[in-house]
Amino acid sequence: MTATFRIMSPRLPLLEKHGCKAIFFVIAGRIGRQNDFMTWTQLREILSLGHRVEAHGWSHTFLTDCSDYQLTLELNQSKQSIEDRLGTRVEALSAPHGRWNRRVASECVRAG
């Protein structure tokens, strides 16, 4: 385990020590763009250890407040970016701020 893991997630060494696997829900539009966010390289390392990386939206906006167009963009841009950059399938979303409704759930189904 490299020092990189300690920087990107203080819990990762503990997970690895105990052989536990986790799901990391990421804000795709912020990956590598802020000092306190992981990079694509770090996320690939997490995947290589057997953890999962899933979506937490593109910009961390309230999905229930999005117009239909914005909602489609939030979900599809996040999913596509993660899949393209990491070569893994996105199958789950943790709705930002826990806010979702039937419209958001239906759009998630459409987005795959």
GUBAKE-341321 format. One record per atom (N, C-alpha, C, O): residue in one letter; x, y, z; atom name. Coordinates in steps of 0.1 Angstrom, whole numbers, always signed. Example, Ala and Ser with C-alpha at 12.3 -4.5 7.8 and 13.67 -1.06 7.14 Angstrom:
BEGIN
<pt residu="a" east="+132" north="-57" up="+78" atome="N"/>
<pt residu="a" east="+123" north="-45" up="+78" atome="CA"/>
<pt residu="a" east="+132" north="-33" up="+78" atome="C"/>
<pt residu="a" east="+142" north="-33" up="+85" atome="O"/>
<pt residu="s" east="+128" north="-22" up="+71" atome="N"/>
<pt residu="s" east="+137" north="-11" up="+71" atome="CA"/>
<pt residu="s" east="+129" north="+0" up="+79" atome="C"/>
<pt residu="s" east="+134" north="+11" up="+80" atome="O"/>
***
This chain:
BEGIN
<pt residu="m" east="+8" north="-12" up="+0" atome="N"/>
<pt residu="m" east="+0" north="+0" up="+0" atome="CA"/>
<pt residu="m" east="+9" north="+12" up="+0" atome="C"/>
<pt residu="m" east="+18" north="+13" up="+8" atome="O"/>
<pt residu="t" east="+6" north="+22" up="-9" atome="N"/>
<pt residu="t" east="+15" north="+33" up="-10" atome="CA"/>
<pt residu="t" east="+9" north="+45" up="-1" atome="C"/>
<pt residu="t" east="-2" north="+44" up="+4" atome="O"/>
<pt residu="a" east="+18" north="+55" up="+0" atome="N"/>
<pt residu="a" east="+14" north="+67" up="+8" atome="CA"/>
<pt residu="a" east="+2" north="+74" up="+1" atome="C"/>
<pt residu="a" east="-6" north="+81" up="+8" atome="O"/>
<pt residu="t" east="+0" north="+72" up="-12" atome="N"/>
<pt residu="t" east="-11" north="+78" up="-20" atome="CA"/>
<pt residu="t" east="-24" north="+74" up="-13" atome="C"/>
<pt residu="t" east="-33" north="+82" up="-12" atome="O"/>
<pt residu="f" east="-26" north="+61" up="-9" atome="N"/>
<pt residu="f" east="-38" north="+57" up="-3" atome="CA"/>
<pt residu="f" east="-41" north="+64" up="+10" atome="C"/>
<pt residu="f" east="-53" north="+68" up="+12" atome="O"/>
<pt residu="r" east="-31" north="+68" up="+18" atome="N"/>
<pt residu="r" east="-34" north="+75" up="+30" atome="CA"/>
<pt residu="r" east="-39" north="+89" up="+27" atome="C"/>
<pt residu="r" east="-47" north="+94" up="+34" atome="O"/>
<pt residu="i" east="-34" north="+95" up="+16" atome="N"/>
<pt residu="i" east="-38" north="+108" up="+13" atome="CA"/>
<pt residu="i" east="-53" north="+108" up="+7" atome="C"/>
<pt residu="i" east="-61" north="+117" up="+11" atome="O"/>
<pt residu="m" east="-56" north="+98" up="-1" atome="N"/>
<pt residu="m" east="-69" north="+98" up="-8" atome="CA"/>
<pt residu="m" east="-80" north="+94" up="+1" atome="C"/>
<pt residu="m" east="-91" north="+99" up="-1" atome="O"/>
<pt residu="s" east="-78" north="+85" up="+11" atome="N"/>
<pt residu="s" east="-89" north="+81" up="+19" atome="CA"/>
<pt residu="s" east="-83" north="+76" up="+32" atome="C"/>
<pt residu="s" east="-76" north="+65" up="+32" atome="O"/>
<pt residu="p" east="-85" north="+82" up="+43" atome="N"/>
<pt residu="p" east="-79" north="+78" up="+56" atome="CA"/>
<pt residu="p" east="-85" north="+64" up="+60" atome="C"/>
<pt residu="p" east="-79" north="+57" up="+68" atome="O"/>
<pt residu="r" east="-96" north="+60" up="+54" atome="N"/>
<pt residu="r" east="-102" north="+47" up="+58" atome="CA"/>
<pt residu="r" east="-96" north="+36" up="+49" atome="C"/>
<pt residu="r" east="-98" north="+24" up="+53" atome="O"/>
<pt residu="l" east="-90" north="+39" up="+38" atome="N"/>
<pt residu="l" east="-86" north="+28" up="+29" atome="CA"/>
<pt residu="l" east="-76" north="+19" up="+36" atome="C"/>
<pt residu="l" east="-77" north="+6" up="+34" atome="O"/>
<pt residu="p" east="-66" north="+23" up="+43" atome="N"/>
<pt residu="p" east="-56" north="+14" up="+49" atome="CA"/>
<pt residu="p" east="-64" north="+5" up="+59" atome="C"/>
<pt residu="p" east="-60" north="-7" up="+60" atome="O"/>
<pt residu="l" east="-74" north="+10" up="+66" atome="N"/>
<pt residu="l" east="-81" north="+2" up="+76" atome="CA"/>
<pt residu="l" east="-89" north="-9" up="+68" atome="C"/>
<pt residu="l" east="-90" north="-20" up="+72" atome="O"/>
<pt residu="l" east="-96" north="-5" up="+57" atome="N"/>
<pt residu="l" east="-103" north="-15" up="+49" atome="CA"/>
<pt residu="l" east="-94" north="-26" up="+44" atome="C"/>
<pt residu="l" east="-97" north="-38" up="+45" atome="O"/>
<pt residu="e" east="-82" north="-22" up="+39" atome="N"/>
<pt residu="e" east="-73" north="-32" up="+34" atome="CA"/>
<pt residu="e" east="-67" north="-41" up="+45" atome="C"/>
<pt residu="e" east="-66" north="-53" up="+43" atome="O"/>
<pt residu="k" east="-65" north="-35" up="+56" atome="N"/>
<pt residu="k" east="-59" north="-43" up="+68" atome="CA"/>
<pt residu="k" east="-69" north="-54" up="+72" atome="C"/>
<pt residu="k" east="-65" north="-65" up="+75" atome="O"/>
<pt residu="h" east="-82" north="-51" up="+71" atome="N"/>
<pt residu="h" east="-92" north="-61" up="+75" atome="CA"/>
<pt residu="h" east="-98" north="-69" up="+64" atome="C"/>
<pt residu="h" east="-108" north="-76" up="+66" atome="O"/>
<pt residu="g" east="-93" north="-66" up="+52" atome="N"/>
<pt residu="g" east="-98" north="-73" up="+40" atome="CA"/>
<pt residu="g" east="-113" north="-70" up="+36" atome="C"/>
<pt residu="g" east="-120" north="-78" up="+30" atome="O"/>
<pt residu="c" east="-117" north="-58" up="+39" atome="N"/>
<pt residu="c" east="-130" north="-53" up="+36" atome="CA"/>
<pt residu="c" east="-130" north="-45" up="+23" atome="C"/>
<pt residu="c" east="-121" north="-38" up="+20" atome="O"/>
<pt residu="k" east="-141" north="-47" up="+15" atome="N"/>
<pt residu="k" east="-142" north="-40" up="+3" atome="CA"/>
<pt residu="k" east="-153" north="-29" up="+5" atome="C"/>
<pt residu="k" east="-163" north="-32" up="+12" atome="O"/>
<pt residu="a" east="-152" north="-18" up="-2" atome="N"/>
<pt residu="a" east="-161" north="-7" up="-1" atome="CA"/>
<pt residu="a" east="-165" north="-2" up="-14" atome="C"/>
<pt residu="a" east="-159" north="-5" up="-25" atome="O"/>
<pt residu="i" east="-176" north="+6" up="-14" atome="N"/>
<pt residu="i" east="-180" north="+13" up="-26" atome="CA"/>
<pt residu="i" east="-177" north="+28" up="-24" atome="C"/>
<pt residu="i" east="-181" north="+34" up="-14" atome="O"/>
<pt residu="f" east="-170" north="+34" up="-33" atome="N"/>
<pt residu="f" east="-166" north="+48" up="-33" atome="CA"/>
<pt residu="f" east="-175" north="+55" up="-43" atome="C"/>
<pt residu="f" east="-174" north="+53" up="-55" atome="O"/>
<pt residu="f" east="-184" north="+64" up="-37" atome="N"/>
<pt residu="f" east="-193" north="+72" up="-46" atome="CA"/>
<pt residu="f" east="-186" north="+85" up="-48" atome="C"/>
<pt residu="f" east="-183" north="+93" up="-39" atome="O"/>
<pt residu="v" east="-184" north="+88" up="-61" atome="N"/>
<pt residu="v" east="-175" north="+100" up="-65" atome="CA"/>
<pt residu="v" east="-183" north="+110" up="-73" atome="C"/>
<pt residu="v" east="-192" north="+107" up="-80" atome="O"/>
<pt residu="i" east="-180" north="+123" up="-70" atome="N"/>
<pt residu="i" east="-185" north="+134" up="-78" atome="CA"/>
<pt residu="i" east="-176" north="+136" up="-90" atome="C"/>
<pt residu="i" east="-166" north="+141" up="-90" atome="O"/>
<pt residu="a" east="-181" north="+130" up="-101" atome="N"/>
<pt residu="a" east="-173" north="+129" up="-113" atome="CA"/>
<pt residu="a" east="-167" north="+142" up="-118" atome="C"/>
<pt residu="a" east="-156" north="+143" up="-123" atome="O"/>
<pt residu="g" east="-174" north="+153" up="-117" atome="N"/>
<pt residu="g" east="-170" north="+166" up="-122" atome="CA"/>
<pt residu="g" east="-159" north="+172" up="-114" atome="C"/>
<pt residu="g" east="-153" north="+182" up="-118" atome="O"/>
<pt residu="r" east="-156" north="+167" up="-102" atome="N"/>
<pt residu="r" east="-146" north="+172" up="-93" atome="CA"/>
<pt residu="r" east="-134" north="+164" up="-92" atome="C"/>
<pt residu="r" east="-124" north="+167" up="-85" atome="O"/>
<pt residu="i" east="-134" north="+152" up="-98" atome="N"/>
<pt residu="i" east="-122" north="+143" up="-97" atome="CA"/>
<pt residu="i" east="-110" north="+150" up="-102" atome="C"/>
<pt residu="i" east="-109" north="+154" up="-114" atome="O"/>
<pt residu="g" east="-100" north="+150" up="-94" atome="N"/>
<pt residu="g" east="-87" north="+156" up="-98" atome="CA"/>
<pt residu="g" east="-87" north="+171" up="-100" atome="C"/>
<pt residu="g" east="-76" north="+177" up="-104" atome="O"/>
<pt residu="r" east="-97" north="+178" up="-97" atome="N"/>
<pt residu="r" east="-98" north="+192" up="-99" atome="CA"/>
<pt residu="r" east="-97" north="+201" up="-86" atome="C"/>
<pt residu="r" east="-95" north="+213" up="-87" atome="O"/>
<pt residu="q" east="-97" north="+194" up="-75" atome="N"/>
<pt residu="q" east="-95" north="+201" up="-62" atome="CA"/>
<pt residu="q" east="-85" north="+193" up="-54" atome="C"/>
<pt residu="q" east="-85" north="+180" up="-55" atome="O"/>
<pt residu="n" east="-78" north="+199" up="-45" atome="N"/>
<pt residu="n" east="-67" north="+192" up="-37" atome="CA"/>
<pt residu="n" east="-73" north="+181" up="-29" atome="C"/>
<pt residu="n" east="-66" north="+171" up="-26" atome="O"/>
<pt residu="d" east="-85" north="+183" up="-24" atome="N"/>
<pt residu="d" east="-91" north="+173" up="-15" atome="CA"/>
<pt residu="d" east="-99" north="+162" up="-22" atome="C"/>
<pt residu="d" east="-106" north="+155" up="-15" atome="O"/>
<pt residu="f" east="-98" north="+161" up="-35" atome="N"/>
<pt residu="f" east="-105" north="+151" up="-42" atome="CA"/>
<pt residu="f" east="-95" north="+142" up="-49" atome="C"/>
<pt residu="f" east="-84" north="+146" up="-53" atome="O"/>
<pt residu="m" east="-99" north="+129" up="-50" atome="N"/>
<pt residu="m" east="-90" north="+119" up="-56" atome="CA"/>
<pt residu="m" east="-89" north="+122" up="-71" atome="C"/>
<pt residu="m" east="-96" north="+129" up="-77" atome="O"/>
<pt residu="t" east="-78" north="+116" up="-76" atome="N"/>
<pt residu="t" east="-75" north="+117" up="-90" atome="CA"/>
<pt residu="t" east="-80" north="+104" up="-97" atome="C"/>
<pt residu="t" east="-84" north="+94" up="-91" atome="O"/>
<pt residu="w" east="-81" north="+104" up="-110" atome="N"/>
<pt residu="w" east="-84" north="+92" up="-118" atome="CA"/>
<pt residu="w" east="-74" north="+81" up="-115" atome="C"/>
<pt residu="w" east="-78" north="+69" up="-115" atome="O"/>
<pt residu="t" east="-62" north="+84" up="-114" atome="N"/>
<pt residu="t" east="-51" north="+74" up="-111" atome="CA"/>
<pt residu="t" east="-54" north="+68" up="-98" atome="C"/>
<pt residu="t" east="-53" north="+55" up="-97" atome="O"/>
<pt residu="q" east="-57" north="+75" up="-88" atome="N"/>
<pt residu="q" east="-60" north="+70" up="-75" atome="CA"/>
<pt residu="q" east="-73" north="+61" up="-75" atome="C"/>
<pt residu="q" east="-73" north="+51" up="-69" atome="O"/>
<pt residu="l" east="-83" north="+65" up="-83" atome="N"/>
<pt residu="l" east="-95" north="+57" up="-84" atome="CA"/>
<pt residu="l" east="-92" north="+44" up="-91" atome="C"/>
<pt residu="l" east="-98" north="+33" up="-87" atome="O"/>
<pt residu="r" east="-83" north="+44" up="-101" atome="N"/>
<pt residu="r" east="-79" north="+31" up="-108" atome="CA"/>
<pt residu="r" east="-72" north="+22" up="-98" atome="C"/>
<pt residu="r" east="-74" north="+10" up="-98" atome="O"/>
<pt residu="e" east="-64" north="+28" up="-89" atome="N"/>
<pt residu="e" east="-57" north="+20" up="-79" atome="CA"/>
<pt residu="e" east="-67" north="+14" up="-69" atome="C"/>
<pt residu="e" east="-66" north="+2" up="-65" atome="O"/>
<pt residu="i" east="-77" north="+21" up="-65" atome="N"/>
<pt residu="i" east="-88" north="+16" up="-57" atome="CA"/>
<pt residu="i" east="-95" north="+4" up="-63" atome="C"/>
<pt residu="i" east="-98" north="-6" up="-57" atome="O"/>
<pt residu="l" east="-98" north="+6" up="-76" atome="N"/>
<pt residu="l" east="-104" north="-5" up="-83" atome="CA"/>
<pt residu="l" east="-95" north="-17" up="-84" atome="C"/>
<pt residu="l" east="-100" north="-29" up="-82" atome="O"/>
<pt residu="s" east="-82" north="-15" up="-85" atome="N"/>
<pt residu="s" east="-73" north="-26" up="-86" atome="CA"/>
<pt residu="s" east="-72" north="-34" up="-73" atome="C"/>
<pt residu="s" east="-68" north="-46" up="-73" atome="O"/>
<pt residu="l" east="-76" north="-28" up="-62" atome="N"/>
<pt residu="l" east="-76" north="-35" up="-49" atome="CA"/>
<pt residu="l" east="-89" north="-42" up="-47" atome="C"/>
<pt residu="l" east="-91" north="-49" up="-36" atome="O"/>
<pt residu="g" east="-99" north="-41" up="-56" atome="N"/>
<pt residu="g" east="-111" north="-48" up="-55" atome="CA"/>
<pt residu="g" east="-123" north="-40" up="-49" atome="C"/>
<pt residu="g" east="-134" north="-46" up="-47" atome="O"/>
<pt residu="h" east="-121" north="-27" up="-48" atome="N"/>
<pt residu="h" east="-132" north="-19" up="-43" atome="CA"/>
<pt residu="h" east="-140" north="-14" up="-55" atome="C"/>
<pt residu="h" east="-136" north="-17" up="-67" atome="O"/>
<pt residu="r" east="-152" north="-8" up="-53" atome="N"/>
<pt residu="r" east="-160" north="-3" up="-64" atome="CA"/>
<pt residu="r" east="-160" north="+12" up="-64" atome="C"/>
<pt residu="r" east="-159" north="+18" up="-54" atome="O"/>
<pt residu="v" east="-162" north="+17" up="-76" atome="N"/>
<pt residu="v" east="-163" north="+32" up="-78" atome="CA"/>
<pt residu="v" east="-177" north="+34" up="-85" atome="C"/>
<pt residu="v" east="-179" north="+28" up="-96" atome="O"/>
<pt residu="e" east="-185" north="+42" up="-79" atome="N"/>
<pt residu="e" east="-199" north="+44" up="-84" atome="CA"/>
<pt residu="e" east="-201" north="+59" up="-84" atome="C"/>
<pt residu="e" east="-193" north="+67" up="-80" atome="O"/>
<pt residu="a" east="-213" north="+63" up="-89" atome="N"/>
<pt residu="a" east="-216" north="+78" up="-92" atome="CA"/>
<pt residu="a" east="-222" north="+84" up="-80" atome="C"/>
<pt residu="a" east="-230" north="+79" up="-72" atome="O"/>
<pt residu="h" east="-219" north="+97" up="-78" atome="N"/>
<pt residu="h" east="-225" north="+106" up="-69" atome="CA"/>
<pt residu="h" east="-229" north="+119" up="-76" atome="C"/>
<pt residu="h" east="-229" north="+130" up="-70" atome="O"/>
<pt residu="g" east="-232" north="+118" up="-89" atome="N"/>
<pt residu="g" east="-236" north="+129" up="-97" atome="CA"/>
<pt residu="g" east="-224" north="+136" up="-103" atome="C"/>
<pt residu="g" east="-212" north="+132" up="-101" atome="O"/>
<pt residu="w" east="-226" north="+145" up="-112" atome="N"/>
<pt residu="w" east="-216" north="+153" up="-118" atome="CA"/>
<pt residu="w" east="-211" north="+164" up="-110" atome="C"/>
<pt residu="w" east="-199" north="+167" up="-109" atome="O"/>
<pt residu="s" east="-220" north="+172" up="-104" atome="N"/>
<pt residu="s" east="-216" north="+184" up="-97" atome="CA"/>
<pt residu="s" east="-221" north="+185" up="-82" atome="C"/>
<pt residu="s" east="-219" north="+195" up="-76" atome="O"/>
<pt residu="h" east="-228" north="+174" up="-78" atome="N"/>
<pt residu="h" east="-233" north="+174" up="-64" atome="CA"/>
<pt residu="h" east="-245" north="+183" up="-62" atome="C"/>
<pt residu="h" east="-247" north="+187" up="-50" atome="O"/>
<pt residu="t" east="-252" north="+186" up="-72" atome="N"/>
<pt residu="t" east="-264" north="+194" up="-71" atome="CA"/>
<pt residu="t" east="-276" north="+185" up="-66" atome="C"/>
<pt residu="t" east="-276" north="+173" up="-67" atome="O"/>
<pt residu="f" east="-286" north="+192" up="-60" atome="N"/>
<pt residu="f" east="-298" north="+185" up="-57" atome="CA"/>
<pt residu="f" east="-305" north="+180" up="-70" atome="C"/>
<pt residu="f" east="-309" north="+188" up="-78" atome="O"/>
<pt residu="l" east="-306" north="+167" up="-72" atome="N"/>
<pt residu="l" east="-311" north="+161" up="-84" atome="CA"/>
<pt residu="l" east="-326" north="+165" up="-85" atome="C"/>
<pt residu="l" east="-331" north="+166" up="-96" atome="O"/>
<pt residu="t" east="-333" north="+166" up="-74" atome="N"/>
<pt residu="t" east="-347" north="+169" up="-74" atome="CA"/>
<pt residu="t" east="-350" north="+183" up="-78" atome="C"/>
<pt residu="t" east="-361" north="+186" up="-82" atome="O"/>
<pt residu="d" east="-340" north="+192" up="-78" atome="N"/>
<pt residu="d" east="-342" north="+205" up="-82" atome="CA"/>
<pt residu="d" east="-338" north="+208" up="-97" atome="C"/>
<pt residu="d" east="-340" north="+219" up="-102" atome="O"/>
<pt residu="c" east="-333" north="+198" up="-103" atome="N"/>
<pt residu="c" east="-328" north="+199" up="-117" atome="CA"/>
<pt residu="c" east="-340" north="+199" up="-127" atome="C"/>
<pt residu="c" east="-350" north="+192" up="-125" atome="O"/>
<pt residu="s" east="-338" north="+206" up="-138" atome="N"/>
<pt residu="s" east="-348" north="+205" up="-149" atome="CA"/>
<pt residu="s" east="-346" north="+191" up="-155" atome="C"/>
<pt residu="s" east="-336" north="+185" up="-152" atome="O"/>
<pt residu="d" east="-355" north="+187" up="-164" atome="N"/>
<pt residu="d" east="-353" north="+174" up="-170" atome="CA"/>
<pt residu="d" east="-340" north="+174" up="-177" atome="C"/>
<pt residu="d" east="-333" north="+163" up="-177" atome="O"/>
<pt residu="y" east="-336" north="+184" up="-184" atome="N"/>
<pt residu="y" east="-324" north="+184" up="-192" atome="CA"/>
<pt residu="y" east="-312" north="+184" up="-182" atome="C"/>
<pt residu="y" east="-303" north="+176" up="-185" atome="O"/>
<pt residu="q" east="-312" north="+192" up="-172" atome="N"/>
<pt residu="q" east="-301" north="+191" up="-162" atome="CA"/>
<pt residu="q" east="-299" north="+178" up="-155" atome="C"/>
<pt residu="q" east="-288" north="+173" up="-153" atome="O"/>
<pt residu="l" east="-311" north="+172" up="-152" atome="N"/>
<pt residu="l" east="-310" north="+159" up="-146" atome="CA"/>
<pt residu="l" east="-304" north="+148" up="-155" atome="C"/>
<pt residu="l" east="-295" north="+140" up="-151" atome="O"/>
<pt residu="t" east="-308" north="+148" up="-167" atome="N"/>
<pt residu="t" east="-302" north="+139" up="-177" atome="CA"/>
<pt residu="t" east="-287" north="+141" up="-178" atome="C"/>
<pt residu="t" east="-280" north="+132" up="-179" atome="O"/>
<pt residu="l" east="-283" north="+154" up="-179" atome="N"/>
<pt residu="l" east="-269" north="+157" up="-180" atome="CA"/>
<pt residu="l" east="-261" north="+153" up="-168" atome="C"/>
<pt residu="l" east="-251" north="+147" up="-169" atome="O"/>
<pt residu="e" east="-267" north="+156" up="-156" atome="N"/>
<pt residu="e" east="-260" north="+152" up="-143" atome="CA"/>
<pt residu="e" east="-257" north="+137" up="-143" atome="C"/>
<pt residu="e" east="-246" north="+133" up="-139" atome="O"/>
<pt residu="l" east="-267" north="+129" up="-146" atome="N"/>
<pt residu="l" east="-266" north="+114" up="-145" atome="CA"/>
<pt residu="l" east="-257" north="+109" up="-156" atome="C"/>
<pt residu="l" east="-248" north="+101" up="-154" atome="O"/>
<pt residu="n" east="-260" north="+113" up="-168" atome="N"/>
<pt residu="n" east="-253" north="+107" up="-180" atome="CA"/>
<pt residu="n" east="-238" north="+111" up="-180" atome="C"/>
<pt residu="n" east="-229" north="+103" up="-183" atome="O"/>
<pt residu="q" east="-236" north="+124" up="-177" atome="N"/>
<pt residu="q" east="-222" north="+129" up="-178" atome="CA"/>
<pt residu="q" east="-214" north="+122" up="-167" atome="C"/>
<pt residu="q" east="-202" north="+118" up="-169" atome="O"/>
<pt residu="s" east="-219" north="+120" up="-155" atome="N"/>
<pt residu="s" east="-212" north="+114" up="-144" atome="CA"/>
<pt residu="s" east="-209" north="+99" up="-148" atome="C"/>
<pt residu="s" east="-198" north="+94" up="-147" atome="O"/>
<pt residu="k" east="-220" north="+92" up="-152" atome="N"/>
<pt residu="k" east="-218" north="+78" up="-156" atome="CA"/>
<pt residu="k" east="-208" north="+76" up="-167" atome="C"/>
<pt residu="k" east="-199" north="+67" up="-166" atome="O"/>
<pt residu="q" east="-210" north="+83" up="-177" atome="N"/>
<pt residu="q" east="-201" north="+82" up="-189" atome="CA"/>
<pt residu="q" east="-187" north="+85" up="-186" atome="C"/>
<pt residu="q" east="-177" north="+78" up="-190" atome="O"/>
<pt residu="s" east="-185" north="+96" up="-178" atome="N"/>
<pt residu="s" east="-171" north="+100" up="-175" atome="CA"/>
<pt residu="s" east="-164" north="+89" up="-167" atome="C"/>
<pt residu="s" east="-153" north="+85" up="-169" atome="O"/>
<pt residu="i" east="-171" north="+83" up="-157" atome="N"/>
<pt residu="i" east="-165" north="+73" up="-148" atome="CA"/>
<pt residu="i" east="-162" north="+61" up="-157" atome="C"/>
<pt residu="i" east="-151" north="+55" up="-156" atome="O"/>
<pt residu="e" east="-172" north="+57" up="-165" atome="N"/>
<pt residu="e" east="-170" north="+45" up="-173" atome="CA"/>
<pt residu="e" east="-158" north="+46" up="-183" atome="C"/>
<pt residu="e" east="-150" north="+37" up="-185" atome="O"/>
<pt residu="d" east="-158" north="+58" up="-189" atome="N"/>
<pt residu="d" east="-147" north="+60" up="-199" atome="CA"/>
<pt residu="d" east="-134" north="+61" up="-193" atome="C"/>
<pt residu="d" east="-124" north="+55" up="-198" atome="O"/>
<pt residu="r" east="-132" north="+68" up="-182" atome="N"/>
<pt residu="r" east="-119" north="+70" up="-175" atome="CA"/>
<pt residu="r" east="-114" north="+58" up="-168" atome="C"/>
<pt residu="r" east="-102" north="+56" up="-166" atome="O"/>
<pt residu="l" east="-123" north="+50" up="-162" atome="N"/>
<pt residu="l" east="-119" north="+39" up="-154" atome="CA"/>
<pt residu="l" east="-121" north="+25" up="-160" atome="C"/>
<pt residu="l" east="-116" north="+15" up="-155" atome="O"/>
<pt residu="g" east="-129" north="+25" up="-171" atome="N"/>
<pt residu="g" east="-131" north="+12" up="-178" atome="CA"/>
<pt residu="g" east="-140" north="+2" up="-170" atome="C"/>
<pt residu="g" east="-138" north="-10" up="-171" atome="O"/>
<pt residu="t" east="-148" north="+8" up="-162" atome="N"/>
<pt residu="t" east="-157" north="-1" up="-153" atome="CA"/>
<pt residu="t" east="-171" north="+4" up="-155" atome="C"/>
<pt residu="t" east="-173" north="+16" up="-159" atome="O"/>
<pt residu="r" east="-181" north="-4" up="-153" atome="N"/>
<pt residu="r" east="-195" north="-1" up="-155" atome="CA"/>
<pt residu="r" east="-200" north="+6" up="-142" atome="C"/>
<pt residu="r" east="-198" north="+1" up="-131" atome="O"/>
<pt residu="v" east="-207" north="+17" up="-144" atome="N"/>
<pt residu="v" east="-214" north="+23" up="-132" atome="CA"/>
<pt residu="v" east="-228" north="+17" up="-131" atome="C"/>
<pt residu="v" east="-236" north="+18" up="-141" atome="O"/>
<pt residu="e" east="-231" north="+12" up="-120" atome="N"/>
<pt residu="e" east="-244" north="+5" up="-117" atome="CA"/>
<pt residu="e" east="-251" north="+11" up="-106" atome="C"/>
<pt residu="e" east="-263" north="+7" up="-103" atome="O"/>
<pt residu="a" east="-246" north="+21" up="-99" atome="N"/>
<pt residu="a" east="-253" north="+26" up="-87" atome="CA"/>
<pt residu="a" east="-250" north="+41" up="-86" atome="C"/>
<pt residu="a" east="-240" north="+47" up="-91" atome="O"/>
<pt residu="l" east="-260" north="+48" up="-80" atome="N"/>
<pt residu="l" east="-259" north="+62" up="-77" atome="CA"/>
<pt residu="l" east="-262" north="+65" up="-63" atome="C"/>
<pt residu="l" east="-272" north="+59" up="-58" atome="O"/>
<pt residu="s" east="-254" north="+72" up="-56" atome="N"/>
<pt residu="s" east="-258" north="+78" up="-43" atome="CA"/>
<pt residu="s" east="-262" north="+92" up="-45" atome="C"/>
<pt residu="s" east="-254" north="+101" up="-49" atome="O"/>
<pt residu="a" east="-275" north="+95" up="-44" atome="N"/>
<pt residu="a" east="-281" north="+108" up="-47" atome="CA"/>
<pt residu="a" east="-275" north="+118" up="-38" atome="C"/>
<pt residu="a" east="-275" north="+117" up="-26" atome="O"/>
<pt residu="p" east="-269" north="+129" up="-44" atome="N"/>
<pt residu="p" east="-264" north="+140" up="-35" atome="CA"/>
<pt residu="p" east="-274" north="+145" up="-25" atome="C"/>
<pt residu="p" east="-285" north="+147" up="-28" atome="O"/>
<pt residu="h" east="-269" north="+146" up="-13" atome="N"/>
<pt residu="h" east="-277" north="+151" up="-2" atome="CA"/>
<pt residu="h" east="-289" north="+142" up="+2" atome="C"/>
<pt residu="h" east="-298" north="+145" up="+9" atome="O"/>
<pt residu="g" east="-289" north="+129" up="-4" atome="N"/>
<pt residu="g" east="-299" north="+120" up="-2" atome="CA"/>
<pt residu="g" east="-313" north="+124" up="-8" atome="C"/>
<pt residu="g" east="-323" north="+118" up="-5" atome="O"/>
<pt residu="r" east="-313" north="+133" up="-17" atome="N"/>
<pt residu="r" east="-325" north="+138" up="-23" atome="CA"/>
<pt residu="r" east="-328" north="+131" up="-36" atome="C"/>
<pt residu="r" east="-320" north="+132" up="-46" atome="O"/>
<pt residu="w" east="-339" north="+124" up="-36" atome="N"/>
<pt residu="w" east="-344" north="+118" up="-48" atome="CA"/>
<pt residu="w" east="-359" north="+117" up="-48" atome="C"/>
<pt residu="w" east="-365" north="+119" up="-37" atome="O"/>
<pt residu="n" east="-365" north="+114" up="-59" atome="N"/>
<pt residu="n" east="-379" north="+112" up="-60" atome="CA"/>
<pt residu="n" east="-382" north="+102" up="-72" atome="C"/>
<pt residu="n" east="-372" north="+97" up="-78" atome="O"/>
<pt residu="r" east="-394" north="+100" up="-75" atome="N"/>
<pt residu="r" east="-397" north="+91" up="-86" atome="CA"/>
<pt residu="r" east="-392" north="+95" up="-99" atome="C"/>
<pt residu="r" east="-387" north="+87" up="-107" atome="O"/>
<pt residu="r" east="-392" north="+108" up="-102" atome="N"/>
<pt residu="r" east="-386" north="+113" up="-115" atome="CA"/>
<pt residu="r" east="-371" north="+111" up="-115" atome="C"/>
<pt residu="r" east="-366" north="+106" up="-126" atome="O"/>
<pt residu="v" east="-364" north="+113" up="-104" atome="N"/>
<pt residu="v" east="-350" north="+110" up="-104" atome="CA"/>
<pt residu="v" east="-347" north="+95" up="-106" atome="C"/>
<pt residu="v" east="-338" north="+91" up="-113" atome="O"/>
<pt residu="a" east="-355" north="+87" up="-99" atome="N"/>
<pt residu="a" east="-354" north="+72" up="-100" atome="CA"/>
<pt residu="a" east="-356" north="+68" up="-114" atome="C"/>
<pt residu="a" east="-349" north="+59" up="-119" atome="O"/>
<pt residu="s" east="-367" north="+73" up="-121" atome="N"/>
<pt residu="s" east="-370" north="+69" up="-135" atome="CA"/>
<pt residu="s" east="-359" north="+73" up="-144" atome="C"/>
<pt residu="s" east="-355" north="+66" up="-153" atome="O"/>
<pt residu="e" east="-353" north="+85" up="-142" atome="N"/>
<pt residu="e" east="-342" north="+89" up="-150" atome="CA"/>
<pt residu="e" east="-329" north="+81" up="-148" atome="C"/>
<pt residu="e" east="-322" north="+78" up="-158" atome="O"/>
<pt residu="c" east="-327" north="+76" up="-136" atome="N"/>
<pt residu="c" east="-316" north="+67" up="-133" atome="CA"/>
<pt residu="c" east="-318" north="+54" up="-141" atome="C"/>
<pt residu="c" east="-308" north="+49" up="-146" atome="O"/>
<pt residu="v" east="-330" north="+49" up="-142" atome="N"/>
<pt residu="v" east="-332" north="+37" up="-149" atome="CA"/>
<pt residu="v" east="-329" north="+39" up="-164" atome="C"/>
<pt residu="v" east="-323" north="+31" up="-170" atome="O"/>
<pt residu="r" east="-334" north="+51" up="-169" atome="N"/>
<pt residu="r" east="-331" north="+54" up="-183" atome="CA"/>
<pt residu="r" east="-316" north="+55" up="-186" atome="C"/>
<pt residu="r" east="-311" north="+52" up="-197" atome="O"/>
<pt residu="a" east="-309" north="+61" up="-176" atome="N"/>
<pt residu="a" east="-295" north="+63" up="-178" atome="CA"/>
<pt residu="a" east="-287" north="+50" up="-177" atome="C"/>
<pt residu="a" east="-275" north="+49" up="-181" atome="O"/>
<pt residu="g" east="-293" north="+40" up="-171" atome="N"/>
<pt residu="g" east="-287" north="+27" up="-170" atome="CA"/>
<pt residu="g" east="-280" north="+25" up="-157" atome="C"/>
<pt residu="g" east="-274" north="+14" up="-155" atome="O"/>
***
